[in-house]
Amino acid sequence: MTFEAIKQSVMKFVKDEDGLTIVEYAVAGGLVTLGAVAAFITLGENVAEQITCLGNAVMGDDCAP
């Protein structure tokens, strides 16, 4: 291989955007997953508090905020 052929191969690799697109999708997917996990954790805690409050109300106790 000549120096010019190596140079052309490197420039073609640098200009190729397919790899960058895959990385962008991976980052976006990770952020969506992180957001979904955070939402489920928050919802789970709130739902557990409401169920406890309902159980206490059935027993005649007050629901503490």
N, CA, C and O atoms as a Maestro MAE file, in Angstrom:
{
 s_m_m2io_version
 :::
 2.0.0
}

f_m_ct {
 s_m_title
 :::
 protein
 m_atom[260] {
  # First column is atom index #
  i_m_mmod_type
  r_m_x_coord
  r_m_y_coord
  r_m_z_coord
  i_m_residue_number
  s_m_chain_name
  s_m_pdb_residue_name
  s_m_pdb_atom_name
  i_m_atomic_number
  :::
  1 25 0.842 -1.187 0.000 1 A "MET " " N  " 7
  2 3 0.000 0.000 0.000 1 A "MET " " CA " 6
  3 2 0.884 1.246 0.000 1 A "MET " " C  " 6
  4 15 1.922 1.307 0.660 1 A "MET " " O  " 8
  5 25 0.448 2.196 -0.737 2 A "THR " " N  " 7
  6 3 1.187 3.445 -0.772 2 A "THR " " CA " 6
  7 2 0.655 4.393 0.292 2 A "THR " " C  " 6
  8 15 -0.412 4.180 0.869 2 A "THR " " O  " 8
  9 25 1.409 5.420 0.531 3 A "PHE " " N  " 7
  10 3 0.997 6.416 1.519 3 A "PHE " " CA " 6
  11 2 -0.325 7.060 1.111 3 A "PHE " " C  " 6
  12 15 -1.174 7.326 1.962 3 A "PHE " " O  " 8
  13 25 -0.503 7.310 -0.170 4 A "GLU " " N  " 7
  14 3 -1.733 7.938 -0.667 4 A "GLU " " CA " 6
  15 2 -2.945 7.029 -0.428 4 A "GLU " " C  " 6
  16 15 -4.017 7.514 -0.068 4 A "GLU " " O  " 8
  17 25 -2.784 5.735 -0.622 5 A "ALA " " N  " 7
  18 3 -3.881 4.796 -0.388 5 A "ALA " " CA " 6
  19 2 -4.247 4.749 1.101 5 A "ALA " " C  " 6
  20 15 -5.427 4.695 1.451 5 A "ALA " " O  " 8
  21 25 -3.249 4.771 1.961 6 A "ILE " " N  " 7
  22 3 -3.504 4.777 3.408 6 A "ILE " " CA " 6
  23 2 -4.218 6.074 3.804 6 A "ILE " " C  " 6
  24 15 -5.158 6.070 4.599 6 A "ILE " " O  " 8
  25 25 -3.745 7.176 3.230 7 A "LYS " " N  " 7
  26 3 -4.366 8.465 3.527 7 A "LYS " " CA " 6
  27 2 -5.836 8.479 3.099 7 A "LYS " " C  " 6
  28 15 -6.692 8.974 3.831 7 A "LYS " " O  " 8
  29 25 -6.124 7.942 1.926 8 A "GLN " " N  " 7
  30 3 -7.503 7.891 1.445 8 A "GLN " " CA " 6
  31 2 -8.362 6.992 2.331 8 A "GLN " " C  " 6
  32 15 -9.521 7.310 2.599 8 A "GLN " " O  " 8
  33 25 -7.807 5.886 2.782 9 A "SER " " N  " 7
  34 3 -8.552 4.981 3.663 9 A "SER " " CA " 6
  35 2 -8.877 5.646 4.996 9 A "SER " " C  " 6
  36 15 -9.990 5.515 5.504 9 A "SER " " O  " 8
  37 25 -7.914 6.353 5.556 10 A "VAL " " N  " 7
  38 3 -8.137 7.038 6.830 10 A "VAL " " CA " 6
  39 2 -9.179 8.139 6.661 10 A "VAL " " C  " 6
  40 15 -10.058 8.288 7.510 10 A "VAL " " O  " 8
  41 25 -9.098 8.906 5.588 11 A "MET " " N  " 7
  42 3 -10.058 9.986 5.362 11 A "MET " " CA " 6
  43 2 -11.469 9.431 5.143 11 A "MET " " C  " 6
  44 15 -12.450 10.021 5.597 11 A "MET " " O  " 8
  45 25 -11.565 8.308 4.456 12 A "LYS " " N  " 7
  46 3 -12.873 7.678 4.255 12 A "LYS " " CA " 6
  47 2 -13.446 7.233 5.597 12 A "LYS " " C  " 6
  48 15 -14.643 7.393 5.836 12 A "LYS " " O  " 8
  49 25 -12.617 6.681 6.471 13 A "PHE " " N  " 7
  50 3 -13.058 6.242 7.795 13 A "PHE " " CA " 6
  51 2 -13.514 7.428 8.638 13 A "PHE " " C  " 6
  52 15 -14.523 7.337 9.337 13 A "PHE " " O  " 8
  53 25 -12.784 8.535 8.580 14 A "VAL " " N  " 7
  54 3 -13.122 9.722 9.371 14 A "VAL " " CA " 6
  55 2 -14.435 10.325 8.900 14 A "VAL " " C  " 6
  56 15 -15.234 10.782 9.717 14 A "VAL " " O  " 8
  57 25 -14.668 10.332 7.588 15 A "LYS " " N  " 7
  58 3 -15.887 10.926 7.044 15 A "LYS " " CA " 6
  59 2 -17.107 10.022 7.181 15 A "LYS " " C  " 6
  60 15 -18.235 10.492 7.033 15 A "LYS " " O  " 8
  61 25 -16.908 8.747 7.458 16 A "ASP " " N  " 7
  62 3 -18.015 7.806 7.596 16 A "ASP " " CA " 6
  63 2 -18.819 8.144 8.846 16 A "ASP " " C  " 6
  64 15 -18.268 8.166 9.946 16 A "ASP " " O  " 8
  65 25 -20.115 8.409 8.690 17 A "GLU " " N  " 7
  66 3 -20.958 8.822 9.803 17 A "GLU " " CA " 6
  67 2 -21.833 7.692 10.343 17 A "GLU " " C  " 6
  68 15 -22.591 7.919 11.286 17 A "GLU " " O  " 8
  69 25 -21.760 6.502 9.789 18 A "ASP " " N  " 7
  70 3 -22.598 5.396 10.258 18 A "ASP " " CA " 6
  71 2 -22.282 5.028 11.695 18 A "ASP " " C  " 6
  72 15 -23.197 4.788 12.483 18 A "ASP " " O  " 8
  73 25 -21.018 4.979 12.050 19 A "GLY " " N  " 7
  74 3 -20.635 4.649 13.417 19 A "GLY " " CA " 6
  75 2 -21.135 5.680 14.403 19 A "GLY " " C  " 6
  76 15 -21.569 5.332 15.501 19 A "GLY " " O  " 8
  77 25 -21.079 6.944 14.026 20 A "LEU " " N  " 7
  78 3 -21.558 8.017 14.884 20 A "LEU " " CA " 6
  79 2 -23.056 7.886 15.108 20 A "LEU " " C  " 6
  80 15 -23.537 8.123 16.216 20 A "LEU " " O  " 8
  81 25 -23.794 7.516 14.082 21 A "THR " " N  " 7
  82 3 -25.238 7.359 14.205 21 A "THR " " CA " 6
  83 2 -25.566 6.257 15.209 21 A "THR " " C  " 6
  84 15 -26.486 6.408 16.012 21 A "THR " " O  " 8
  85 25 -24.837 5.169 15.172 22 A "ILE " " N  " 7
  86 3 -25.071 4.074 16.112 22 A "ILE " " CA " 6
  87 2 -24.813 4.538 17.539 22 A "ILE " " C  " 6
  88 15 -25.573 4.199 18.446 22 A "ILE " " O  " 8
  89 25 -23.763 5.301 17.745 23 A "VAL " " N  " 7
  90 3 -23.455 5.823 19.080 23 A "VAL " " CA " 6
  91 2 -24.555 6.767 19.545 23 A "VAL " " C  " 6
  92 15 -24.945 6.733 20.712 23 A "VAL " " O  " 8
  93 25 -25.056 7.602 18.654 24 A "GLU " " N  " 7
  94 3 -26.142 8.518 19.020 24 A "GLU " " CA " 6
  95 2 -27.386 7.747 19.446 24 A "GLU " " C  " 6
  96 15 -28.028 8.103 20.434 24 A "GLU " " O  " 8
  97 25 -27.729 6.704 18.715 25 A "TYR " " N  " 7
  98 3 -28.889 5.888 19.095 25 A "TYR " " CA " 6
  99 2 -28.672 5.217 20.444 25 A "TYR " " C  " 6
  100 15 -29.601 5.126 21.246 25 A "TYR " " O  " 8
  101 25 -27.472 4.753 20.699 26 A "ALA " " N  " 7
  102 3 -27.176 4.099 21.976 26 A "ALA " " CA " 6
  103 2 -27.301 5.087 23.132 26 A "ALA " " C  " 6
  104 15 -27.853 4.746 24.178 26 A "ALA " " O  " 8
  105 25 -26.801 6.295 22.958 27 A "VAL " " N  " 7
  106 3 -26.904 7.308 24.008 27 A "VAL " " CA " 6
  107 2 -28.366 7.688 24.231 27 A "VAL " " C  " 6
  108 15 -28.812 7.786 25.375 27 A "VAL " " O  " 8
  109 25 -29.108 7.902 23.157 28 A "ALA " " N  " 7
  110 3 -30.521 8.246 23.280 28 A "ALA " " CA " 6
  111 2 -31.302 7.125 23.963 28 A "ALA " " C  " 6
  112 15 -32.143 7.391 24.822 28 A "ALA " " O  " 8
  113 25 -31.036 5.899 23.596 29 A "GLY " " N  " 7
  114 3 -31.707 4.758 24.229 29 A "GLY " " CA " 6
  115 2 -31.393 4.671 25.712 29 A "GLY " " C  " 6
  116 15 -32.272 4.373 26.521 29 A "GLY " " O  " 8
  117 25 -30.151 4.929 26.070 30 A "GLY " " N  " 7
  118 3 -29.762 4.918 27.478 30 A "GLY " " CA " 6
  119 2 -30.471 6.006 28.274 30 A "GLY " " C  " 6
  120 15 -30.893 5.768 29.405 30 A "GLY " " O  " 8
  121 25 -30.604 7.190 27.699 31 A "LEU " " N  " 7
  122 3 -31.296 8.278 28.390 31 A "LEU " " CA " 6
  123 2 -32.787 7.982 28.564 31 A "LEU " " C  " 6
  124 15 -33.361 8.272 29.614 31 A "LEU " " O  " 8
  125 25 -33.407 7.407 27.541 32 A "VAL " " N  " 7
  126 3 -34.821 7.035 27.649 32 A "VAL " " CA " 6
  127 2 -35.003 5.972 28.723 32 A "VAL " " C  " 6
  128 15 -35.943 6.046 29.514 32 A "VAL " " O  " 8
  129 25 -34.128 5.002 28.758 33 A "THR " " N  " 7
  130 3 -34.202 3.946 29.768 33 A "THR " " CA " 6
  131 2 -34.023 4.519 31.167 33 A "THR " " C  " 6
  132 15 -34.749 4.150 32.090 33 A "THR " " O  " 8
  133 25 -33.064 5.415 31.325 34 A "LEU " " N  " 7
  134 3 -32.839 6.049 32.624 34 A "LEU " " CA " 6
  135 2 -34.063 6.834 33.080 34 A "LEU " " C  " 6
  136 15 -34.435 6.778 34.253 34 A "LEU " " O  " 8
  137 25 -34.688 7.562 32.165 35 A "GLY " " N  " 7
  138 3 -35.897 8.306 32.493 35 A "GLY " " CA " 6
  139 2 -37.044 7.393 32.891 35 A "GLY " " C  " 6
  140 15 -37.779 7.690 33.832 35 A "GLY " " O  " 8
  141 25 -37.201 6.287 32.183 36 A "ALA " " N  " 7
  142 3 -38.274 5.349 32.503 36 A "ALA " " CA " 6
  143 2 -38.057 4.714 33.873 36 A "ALA " " C  " 6
  144 15 -39.008 4.565 34.641 36 A "ALA " " O  " 8
  145 25 -36.833 4.343 34.185 37 A "VAL " " N  " 7
  146 3 -36.527 3.752 35.496 37 A "VAL " " CA " 6
  147 2 -36.807 4.752 36.605 37 A "VAL " " C  " 6
  148 15 -37.389 4.395 37.629 37 A "VAL " " O  " 8
  149 25 -36.399 5.996 36.414 38 A "ALA " " N  " 7
  150 3 -36.653 7.027 37.429 38 A "ALA " " CA " 6
  151 2 -38.142 7.246 37.631 38 A "ALA " " C  " 6
  152 15 -38.594 7.409 38.764 38 A "ALA " " O  " 8
  153 25 -38.912 7.253 36.548 39 A "ALA " " N  " 7
  154 3 -40.361 7.434 36.653 39 A "ALA " " CA " 6
  155 2 -41.000 6.262 37.394 39 A "ALA " " C  " 6
  156 15 -41.858 6.474 38.251 39 A "ALA " " O  " 8
  157 25 -40.600 5.043 37.084 40 A "PHE " " N  " 7
  158 3 -41.174 3.885 37.755 40 A "PHE " " CA " 6
  159 2 -40.812 3.857 39.235 40 A "PHE " " C  " 6
  160 15 -41.639 3.471 40.061 40 A "PHE " " O  " 8
  161 25 -39.610 4.253 39.580 41 A "ILE " " N  " 7
  162 3 -39.215 4.287 40.993 41 A "ILE " " CA " 6
  163 2 -40.057 5.302 41.740 41 A "ILE " " C  " 6
  164 15 -40.559 5.015 42.826 41 A "ILE " " O  " 8
  165 25 -40.219 6.502 41.160 42 A "THR " " N  " 7
  166 3 -41.020 7.545 41.802 42 A "THR " " CA " 6
  167 2 -42.477 7.119 41.913 42 A "THR " " C  " 6
  168 15 -43.093 7.287 42.965 42 A "THR " " O  " 8
  169 25 -43.024 6.576 40.851 43 A "LEU " " N  " 7
  170 3 -44.415 6.120 40.881 43 A "LEU " " CA " 6
  171 2 -44.596 4.996 41.898 43 A "LEU " " C  " 6
  172 15 -45.591 4.963 42.622 43 A "LEU " " O  " 8
  173 25 -43.654 4.095 41.949 44 A "GLY " " N  " 7
  174 3 -43.748 2.977 42.891 44 A "GLY " " CA " 6
  175 2 -43.792 3.448 44.325 44 A "GLY " " C  " 6
  176 15 -44.568 2.928 45.127 44 A "GLY " " O  " 8
  177 25 -42.964 4.434 44.662 45 A "GLU " " N  " 7
  178 3 -42.962 4.961 46.029 45 A "GLU " " CA " 6
  179 2 -44.282 5.655 46.344 45 A "GLU " " C  " 6
  180 15 -44.827 5.484 47.435 45 A "GLU " " O  " 8
  181 25 -44.797 6.432 45.403 46 A "ASN " " N  " 7
  182 3 -46.067 7.132 45.631 46 A "ASN " " CA " 6
  183 2 -47.233 6.162 45.757 46 A "ASN " " C  " 6
  184 15 -48.108 6.354 46.601 46 A "ASN " " O  " 8
  185 25 -47.253 5.141 44.943 47 A "VAL " " N  " 7
  186 3 -48.328 4.154 45.004 47 A "VAL " " CA " 6
  187 2 -48.268 3.392 46.329 47 A "VAL " " C  " 6
  188 15 -49.305 3.132 46.938 47 A "VAL " " O  " 8
  189 25 -47.079 3.036 46.775 48 A "ALA " " N  " 7
  190 3 -46.931 2.332 48.049 48 A "ALA " " CA " 6
  191 2 -47.435 3.200 49.201 48 A "ALA " " C  " 6
  192 15 -48.077 2.688 50.117 48 A "ALA " " O  " 8
  193 25 -47.157 4.495 49.170 49 A "GLU " " N  " 7
  194 3 -47.646 5.394 50.214 49 A "GLU " " CA " 6
  195 2 -49.166 5.459 50.212 49 A "GLU " " C  " 6
  196 15 -49.786 5.447 51.275 49 A "GLU " " O  " 8
  197 25 -49.771 5.528 49.035 50 A "GLN " " N  " 7
  198 3 -51.232 5.602 48.942 50 A "GLN " " CA " 6
  199 2 -51.889 4.311 49.421 50 A "GLN " " C  " 6
  200 15 -52.925 4.358 50.084 50 A "GLN " " O  " 8
  201 25 -51.311 3.176 49.102 51 A "ILE " " N  " 7
  202 3 -51.870 1.896 49.553 51 A "ILE " " CA " 6
  203 2 -51.779 1.797 51.073 51 A "ILE " " C  " 6
  204 15 -52.717 1.333 51.722 51 A "ILE " " O  " 8
  205 25 -50.662 2.227 51.640 52 A "THR " " N  " 7
  206 3 -50.515 2.235 53.095 52 A "THR " " CA " 6
  207 2 -51.551 3.151 53.734 52 A "THR " " C  " 6
  208 15 -52.150 2.805 54.752 52 A "THR " " O  " 8
  209 25 -51.760 4.314 53.136 53 A "CYS " " N  " 7
  210 3 -52.746 5.269 53.644 53 A "CYS " " CA " 6
  211 2 -54.145 4.667 53.594 53 A "CYS " " C  " 6
  212 15 -54.911 4.804 54.548 53 A "CYS " " O  " 8
  213 25 -54.483 4.009 52.502 54 A "LEU " " N  " 7
  214 3 -55.796 3.368 52.395 54 A "LEU " " CA " 6
  215 2 -55.962 2.265 53.436 54 A "LEU " " C  " 6
  216 15 -57.022 2.133 54.047 54 A "LEU " " O  " 8
  217 25 -54.922 1.484 53.630 55 A "GLY " " N  " 7
  218 3 -54.971 0.426 54.644 55 A "GLY " " CA " 6
  219 2 -55.159 1.004 56.037 55 A "GLY " " C  " 6
  220 15 -55.917 0.457 56.838 55 A "GLY " " O  " 8
  221 25 -54.478 2.099 56.332 56 A "ASN " " N  " 7
  222 3 -54.642 2.756 57.631 56 A "ASN " " CA " 6
  223 2 -56.047 3.315 57.786 56 A "ASN " " C  " 6
  224 15 -56.621 3.246 58.872 56 A "ASN " " O  " 8
  225 25 -56.608 3.867 56.716 57 A "ALA " " N  " 7
  226 3 -57.962 4.419 56.766 57 A "ALA " " CA " 6
  227 2 -58.979 3.320 57.032 57 A "ALA " " C  " 6
  228 15 -59.947 3.541 57.760 57 A "ALA " " O  " 8
  229 25 -58.781 2.164 56.467 58 A "VAL " " N  " 7
  230 3 -59.696 1.048 56.708 58 A "VAL " " CA " 6
  231 2 -59.645 0.617 58.167 58 A "VAL " " C  " 6
  232 15 -60.663 0.218 58.734 58 A "VAL " " O  " 8
  233 25 -58.473 0.696 58.773 59 A "MET " " N  " 7
  234 3 -58.303 0.325 60.165 59 A "MET " " CA " 6
  235 2 -58.775 1.435 61.128 59 A "MET " " C  " 6
  236 15 -58.813 1.234 62.342 59 A "MET " " O  " 8
  237 25 -59.132 2.603 60.573 60 A "GLY " " N  " 7
  238 3 -59.620 3.688 61.414 60 A "GLY " " CA " 6
  239 2 -58.559 4.706 61.770 60 A "GLY " " C  " 6
  240 15 -58.850 5.633 62.525 60 A "GLY " " O  " 8
  241 25 -57.348 4.581 61.266 61 A "ASP " " N  " 7
  242 3 -56.283 5.542 61.534 61 A "ASP " " CA " 6
  243 2 -56.318 6.663 60.502 61 A "ASP " " C  " 6
  244 15 -56.891 6.518 59.423 61 A "ASP " " O  " 8
  245 25 -55.697 7.779 60.854 62 A "ASP " " N  " 7
  246 3 -55.604 8.888 59.915 62 A "ASP " " CA " 6
  247 2 -54.431 8.653 58.962 62 A "ASP " " C  " 6
  248 15 -53.471 7.951 59.284 62 A "ASP " " O  " 8
  249 25 -54.541 9.267 57.768 63 A "CYS " " N  " 7
  250 3 -53.445 9.235 56.810 63 A "CYS " " CA " 6
  251 2 -52.556 10.438 57.080 63 A "CYS " " C  " 6
  252 15 -52.993 11.581 56.942 63 A "CYS " " O  " 8
  253 25 -51.341 10.190 57.456 64 A "ALA " " N  " 7
  254 3 -50.401 11.286 57.708 64 A "ALA " " CA " 6
  255 2 -49.779 11.687 56.373 64 A "ALA " " C  " 6
  256 15 -49.323 10.823 55.623 64 A "ALA " " O  " 8
  257 25 -49.754 12.988 56.064 65 A "PRO " " N  " 7
  258 3 -49.181 13.419 54.777 65 A "PRO " " CA " 6
  259 2 -47.695 13.231 54.726 65 A "PRO " " C  " 6
  260 15 -47.067 13.545 53.714 65 A "PRO " " O  " 8
  :::
 }
 m_bond[259] {
  # First column is bond index #
  i_m_from
  i_m_to
  i_m_order
  :::
  1 1 2 1
  2 2 3 1
  3 3 4 2
  4 3 5 1
  5 5 6 1
  6 6 7 1
  7 7 8 2
  8 7 9 1
  9 9 10 1
  10 10 11 1
  11 11 12 2
  12 11 13 1
  13 13 14 1
  14 14 15 1
  15 15 16 2
  16 15 17 1
  17 17 18 1
  18 18 19 1
  19 19 20 2
  20 19 21 1
  21 21 22 1
  22 22 23 1
  23 23 24 2
  24 23 25 1
  25 25 26 1
  26 26 27 1
  27 27 28 2
  28 27 29 1
  29 29 30 1
  30 30 31 1
  31 31 32 2
  32 31 33 1
  33 33 34 1
  34 34 35 1
  35 35 36 2
  36 35 37 1
  37 37 38 1
  38 38 39 1
  39 39 40 2
  40 39 41 1
  41 41 42 1
  42 42 43 1
  43 43 44 2
  44 43 45 1
  45 45 46 1
  46 46 47 1
  47 47 48 2
  48 47 49 1
  49 49 50 1
  50 50 51 1
  51 51 52 2
  52 51 53 1
  53 53 54 1
  54 54 55 1
  55 55 56 2
  56 55 57 1
  57 57 58 1
  58 58 59 1
  59 59 60 2
  60 59 61 1
  61 61 62 1
  62 62 63 1
  63 63 64 2
  64 63 65 1
  65 65 66 1
  66 66 67 1
  67 67 68 2
  68 67 69 1
  69 69 70 1
  70 70 71 1
  71 71 72 2
  72 71 73 1
  73 73 74 1
  74 74 75 1
  75 75 76 2
  76 75 77 1
  77 77 78 1
  78 78 79 1
  79 79 80 2
  80 79 81 1
  81 81 82 1
  82 82 83 1
  83 83 84 2
  84 83 85 1
  85 85 86 1
  86 86 87 1
  87 87 88 2
  88 87 89 1
  89 89 90 1
  90 90 91 1
  91 91 92 2
  92 91 93 1
  93 93 94 1
  94 94 95 1
  95 95 96 2
  96 95 97 1
  97 97 98 1
  98 98 99 1
  99 99 100 2
  100 99 101 1
  101 101 102 1
  102 102 103 1
  103 103 104 2
  104 103 105 1
  105 105 106 1
  106 106 107 1
  107 107 108 2
  108 107 109 1
  109 109 110 1
  110 110 111 1
  111 111 112 2
  112 111 113 1
  113 113 114 1
  114 114 115 1
  115 115 116 2
  116 115 117 1
  117 117 118 1
  118 118 119 1
  119 119 120 2
  120 119 121 1
  121 121 122 1
  122 122 123 1
  123 123 124 2
  124 123 125 1
  125 125 126 1
  126 126 127 1
  127 127 128 2
  128 127 129 1
  129 129 130 1
  130 130 131 1
  131 131 132 2
  132 131 133 1
  133 133 134 1
  134 134 135 1
  135 135 136 2
  136 135 137 1
  137 137 138 1
  138 138 139 1
  139 139 140 2
  140 139 141 1
  141 141 142 1
  142 142 143 1
  143 143 144 2
  144 143 145 1
  145 145 146 1
  146 146 147 1
  147 147 148 2
  148 147 149 1
  149 149 150 1
  150 150 151 1
  151 151 152 2
  152 151 153 1
  153 153 154 1
  154 154 155 1
  155 155 156 2
  156 155 157 1
  157 157 158 1
  158 158 159 1
  159 159 160 2
  160 159 161 1
  161 161 162 1
  162 162 163 1
  163 163 164 2
  164 163 165 1
  165 165 166 1
  166 166 167 1
  167 167 168 2
  168 167 169 1
  169 169 170 1
  170 170 171 1
  171 171 172 2
  172 171 173 1
  173 173 174 1
  174 174 175 1
  175 175 176 2
  176 175 177 1
  177 177 178 1
  178 178 179 1
  179 179 180 2
  180 179 181 1
  181 181 182 1
  182 182 183 1
  183 183 184 2
  184 183 185 1
  185 185 186 1
  186 186 187 1
  187 187 188 2
  188 187 189 1
  189 189 190 1
  190 190 191 1
  191 191 192 2
  192 191 193 1
  193 193 194 1
  194 194 195 1
  195 195 196 2
  196 195 197 1
  197 197 198 1
  198 198 199 1
  199 199 200 2
  200 199 201 1
  201 201 202 1
  202 202 203 1
  203 203 204 2
  204 203 205 1
  205 205 206 1
  206 206 207 1
  207 207 208 2
  208 207 209 1
  209 209 210 1
  210 210 211 1
  211 211 212 2
  212 211 213 1
  213 213 214 1
  214 214 215 1
  215 215 216 2
  216 215 217 1
  217 217 218 1
  218 218 219 1
  219 219 220 2
  220 219 221 1
  221 221 222 1
  222 222 223 1
  223 223 224 2
  224 223 225 1
  225 225 226 1
  226 226 227 1
  227 227 228 2
  228 227 229 1
  229 229 230 1
  230 230 231 1
  231 231 232 2
  232 231 233 1
  233 233 234 1
  234 234 235 1
  235 235 236 2
  236 235 237 1
  237 237 238 1
  238 238 239 1
  239 239 240 2
  240 239 241 1
  241 241 242 1
  242 242 243 1
  243 243 244 2
  244 243 245 1
  245 245 246 1
  246 246 247 1
  247 247 248 2
  248 247 249 1
  249 249 250 1
  250 250 251 1
  251 251 252 2
  252 251 253 1
  253 253 254 1
  254 254 255 1
  255 255 256 2
  256 255 257 1
  257 257 258 1
  258 258 259 1
  259 259 260 2
  :::
 }
}
